Amino acid sequence: MTLSAAALGGTAHAAAPDPARKACAREAKTLCPAEMKSFSRKKVEACMIVKISQTSTECHAAMLRIKAEREAAGKR
């Protein structure tokens, strides 16, 4: 398992990794290198959400889902 997959929520026990997360993991290495080095999933996701306009269509959709999940969790 790579650092990028771990930072974006992948686990060694995941049965089938989400292709969007894989796409985002590759992009996060380029767009958010400092956050990737921090090993903090939340920091990586926050950075990717800020830079969402620079992501691929597949990653963009995944980041929108993550953003919606965060907003929903914040309303509880």
QUIKAZI-V404645 format. One record per run of one state. SS is the DSSP state (A for helix, B for strand, O for the rest). FROM is the first residue (numbers start at 0). TO is the last residue. If there is no record, write none. Layout:
BEGIN
ss: [SS;SS]
from: [FROM;FROM]
to: [TO;TO]
END
This chain:
BEGIN
ss: [O;A;O;A;O;A;O;A;O;A;O;A;O]
from: [0;2;7;18;31;32;37;40;50;51;54;56;74]
to: [1;6;17;30;31;36;39;49;50;53;55;73;75]
END
